[in-house]
Each structure stands twice: as C-alpha cells, then as structure tokens.
Amino acid sequence: MGKTVLVVDDDPDVRLFSVTVLEEHGYTPLEAANGEEGLKMIKENKPDLIILDVLMPRQSGIRLYRELKTDKSLKNIQVIILSGIAKKTFLRSQKALTEFGGKEIPEPKTYLEKPVEPEVLAAAIEKALS
Amino acid sequence: MKIQKLLFVTKFEELGFDAVRSLLSLTKADLNHVVFINVIERDRFAMSRVGYRKDEEIRLREAANIRFIDWSESLFEQGLEVGVYIVVGTLVSEVIKAAKKEETDLIVIGRSHKGVLEHLYSGSDVTELLRRAATPVLLYKHLSETAISIDKPFDRPLLAIDWSPASLRAVEYLKGLGDVVSEISLVHVASEKDLKGTSAMEIQKTRKETRQKLEEICTIFETEGIDARAHVYIGDPDDEIEKAARDCQATMIVLGSSAKSAWVEKWLGSTPQKYAEESIYPTLLIPPAKV
C-alpha cells in the first residue's frame, strides 16, 4: 500500500482533483472538508503528508498548520499548502499569531497557489515524501 | 455572552468590506473569528425554460470566492481566524444552518431588498431571520442608506429597554463590550397607557420610578467600566426610540427581539421588526434565551 496523504479542503472539486492525482501516483488518499475534521483525521490516521487548503469553514488551514507544528507528535508530518490565499498572507498571519503570544513556527516547505497543474502537484508530493 | 465569532452575510450589493472593517473594533473585546457567507439563490441560475445552468452557478460561486479571498487575506494578516461559505439555497435557511454549524455569537446582515409585493406576501428575509435565529442579529445599514456616520457602530449604542426577557438579555450581551463601547444610552419608552394618571404629579411619578429602574441597569454597566445614562421617553416606541437615538447621538439601536409568531409579525408588525427594516441606525436585535 502506498503512503497515506490527507487532503483537507472544503471544495469537493479540489478534493476530487487532488485525490485523482494521488491515486494515479499510487498513494492512499484520505479526505477532510475542514480544518477541524482534518485535525481529527490526522490524529486518528497519522498520514505521511497533508495537502492543506487555507480558507475553510470551522477551522482555517492557518490554525490547523499552527496546531500541527506546535504538537510534538504531529509536527514532523509533511505539509503542502494548496490555496487561493497568497503565501505572503499566510506568513503574515502566522507572524501576527506569534506576536499575539503564540509559538514561532516554521514556514511551510511547499506552498502552491490554486489552481495548480496535476504534474506540479504530483512533483510536489513526490518531493515532500522523498 | 461574548462576541467571539461573527457570521457576516453578504450578497456584495448591500454590504461590503467597509462594513466588516467597521466591526473590527470588536477585536478589542473578544472577536477573533469572522465567517463570511454568500448564499446564491436558485432563481439566479435555475431558469424555468433553459433548466439548470451549471456554468452560471460556477461563475457566481467563483466571483464570490474571489471577493472572499481578498477580504480574508486582510483579516488573516491581522491575526483573525476566517471561514467562508458559498452555498446555493434559500438565504435564511442557509444562514441559520451556518450560524448553528459555526456556533456564531452574532449574525450581521444588510437590509432586505425585496420588492413591496414580494415583501407583503412572503415577508422579508430579515423578518424571517429574526424569527428563526437563536443568535443576536445586527441589521447593518449601508452607508448610502443612512445619514449618520457608522465607523464604529458599537461606540455609542442605545439600548431600548421594555423589561422583556430579551431586552434584559441585551444587557448581558452589551456588558461584555467594555473595551468597545464608550457610552450606553438606556431608554425606556412609556406609552400613554402606562402613565398612572393624568396629573403632572402622577406622570412625574411614573417617570421617576422608570428612571430608578433604569439607573439600576446603569449601575450594572458602570461596574463593567461602561458609562451609561438613563432616559425616559413618553409616546409610541415605534417613533420615540429613533428620536432618542438622534438625541443621544447613538451609533446603533439595540432591542430585544420579540417572540411573536410569524403570523402576528407579518400582519401587525413589531417594534424590533420596524427598526430592523426602517431605521437609519444599525439595529442589533437580541432574541430571548431559548428555554
């Protein structure tokens, strides 16, 4: 069985796109529709990689990423951010949260802005898991 | 009762990002999460002759998405949490559903723009929302609809007290906003029939008693560090509350919303409904606590 990748995105079309790319490359996809559901699935399944949207109901990718990176047992899970929100905004919001008393957390290694070509996503997944 | 999470309902025509910005003073209290919702009503793309127009739905969804991304970026950068719903359905049902799912503390919505006939037969979205929402609802008035400046709607609220459970619940709601509110005007409108007699002495007695009761509520606010002033007006609440808001230079009117049935609201109306629909002031309606 291939490595497990969790796709966290509220847009079912984006989830379908990512899941298709993952299956075509032999990975085992899991899906969650928002950050809250995503965190629950991460804790239950400990995926090898998370493809994470930012703007979602219930809990955003910004908060979920922060929760992951400040949790000892989860912080080493690889994350690819796949979002319509600019990387600059993501970094500024993390900085603001750090200034409000949060911990300093590392930047995401891979940040892809939507829409993304399937081969670009596949390459990013392969690189993150290598 | 704290306002930590608000649900901002927009069709983009009536409420824009300027309205969101004016509510950000609430971050000085407890606001840390803004959820946007745009409801695309089916009649925008489900045409009876052509059938279901999926391409039009996609176009409307993406237009809303692009706008929300832009708004969200600004809020994320200030450290706020942001969520978005773009849904196809009926406005009130989808708003209620999202408010429940997100457990929001406040719903912000613009004035209804239904036509006169549509309004008469089906009621307005706002009336329907007020009737069904368990969450306080802020009826925001667009800048073009009002002559008053509403940069900071929570700065000087006028709280109309009729001693109903909902209006007393409004006291609880507002007292947690000490860092946002600079002064609260507490107003009770005594109707002519409430006056205990016709002599000047008896009328003044009514005023004095009412004022004493209002002063007790002022003390509650002052304990929380909020300046509060009591005012008694005589007449029809449908007119006097707006007059009081003008006299007090209020930035918002706060009322307990009634628990009248939809039928009664539709045909007889109610003071909260009237202010929600007609006042030039942003109007915050607090529903009674659910039993």
Interface residues (C-beta under 8 A of the other chain):
Chain A: D10 V54 L55 M56 P57 R58 Q59 S60 I62 R63 G84 I85 A86 T89 F90 R92 S93 A96 L97 E99 F100
Chain B: V35 N65 F68 I69 S72 E73 F76 E77 Q78 G79 E81 V82 G83 V84 Y85 A98 K101 E102
